[in-house]
Amino acid sequence: MKVKVDSERCQGHTLCAMAAPDLFELSDIDGHATATLEDLPAHLGRTAQEASRSCPEQAITIT
């Protein structure tokens, strides 16, 4: 699995990092998220999906 945050869509709500703090890091400047791991181990798939669903901007893509 791969996870990506669309930097154009992310508005810095920080909900993804609250749902999955090990998978996302937040910018100190504007709170925008980036994925800490592009390739996810299978056991983190459910956590990544929860974070994706929590994003009001739908900025997180999991493939």
Secondary structure, 3 states (H helix, E strand, C coil): CEEEECCCCCCCCCHHHHHCCCCEEECCCCCCEEECCCECCHHHHHHHHHHHHHCCCCCEEEC
